[in-house]
């Protein structure tokens, strides 16, 4: 039975005016969304995914943006057909939130930090449903139960900063679902979440869709996530749709080189690669913007960069002959959880609880686990940004935890860290040239500014950026470019040991692949030792020789990275692996069959005598 059309986008063009020209952020885009259907819109940052969704919501800021042509035909709850491009703002306010709801990428910036979570959801219900405060509170409590928030009564009175990222995202979903919308637009709702939290959010969205028979537009840069959720896929590149079709067809037989590259650049769990494929392995783009395909299929490309078991064994024999560069013994980093009014600690949060391991020179050790497991706290403890309560850390046989800061300062050149968010770790008032020059000046590297400037030019080129960027500010770069600047800053002091703390978790999978390849290339060239921290087990496996799985401050499992992924001994590690979107054709087929069964049963119940 043909499903009812909810939304039809026809030849949509959305432009933004810059100083010099008009840029078509969305260029001649067309697709259709049916009731009970999920469309996955996938592509890199700047591909036009979010601008498409904002066009549907009527949220394009004018100026500088404007929908210049096309139609967005929407079928309302009362059966009317309306072109949202021509609808006045007063009419759009009735649809926005009430009939077409949106979950934004970053829940912390989408929620008001000075208003309690429950109150924010109640506000939307009172506005659109015209009910009393008491009724709105009851509806909100029910929604908090539906989205599986723990202790809904307590969550009603908590502020956004008092709950976790996954809980904030659930509050956003509750708010979006508060008026039982026809269409739910989810814009990168799981990008920076743990794989386990991501899986629960995806399962929740599917459950709510089945209950309310709504259409979902799910926007992401990760094709693996799309495989778990979508019926149809729309692949966007530079504002245009380059491929669209059934999710199984797209995954089993991609036609466009860009789609092939997105499928290939995510680190696989079932094989070890020398390097990750990137977009340029499948296509090039000339000065006129014309795409030229490099004839390759995904399977052949992965096969060519695969590491054999004998190669890996030889690498490990060589690696573990080397001396230990870092030894961590029984480290405990605790924070006060509750204090009396006189400052006596009643209870502790045991962020790192009796952790021990060592790292050999030239090794990459992966630290993996969910948010709150203690991995980032351990990284900060190693470089003395956070104080440990107990334990010992030896760097090249020097005990550093009890070392005076004045004595440790000369070691700071050797031990560097690359943080998760490159934007907040760069001073917005300094050009990137000054940001790279500053640590060299502090540590007396280079005779004068002129010599240091030449060194900065070399560093920029080393991380794949141009020397002409020296005078630009952080806000003038993309996320991937800013992360390259942070890598260059870490390299500026010629370190021997680098901690990468979630340094690729917020990047597009294609940009992530480039940065991971860069980190490995630099490791070979400069003989670095890495601790690579991430919640993404597939990324950690690609980067690491050995892996440490952390859970609630303790080591859950430790050993060879391939062995842990292939034969996990811990139930917790198994849960992490099972939560990773695999994007396999068999899984997609199974997901579609289950969804069709549920939809057929729902349709039967709605028929007379059903």
PyMOL commands that set and color helices and strands:
alter all, ss='L'
color gray80, all
select helices_A, chain A and resi 49-57+89-95+107-110+117-129+133-146+152-156+160-162+165-177+195-212+223-229+247-252+257-264+279-281+298-304+309-319+375-382+405-411+432-442+449-462+467-471+474-476+479-491+509-526+537-543+561-566+571-579+585-606
alter helices_A, ss='H'
color red, helices_A
select strands_A, chain A and resi 5-17+22-34+38-42+65-75+81-83+100-103+183-187+215-220+232-237+240-246+283-285+291-293+324-339+345-360+364-368+390-395+398-399+415-418+497-501+529-534+546-551+554-560
alter strands_A, ss='S'
color yellow, strands_A
deselect
rebuild
show_as cartoon
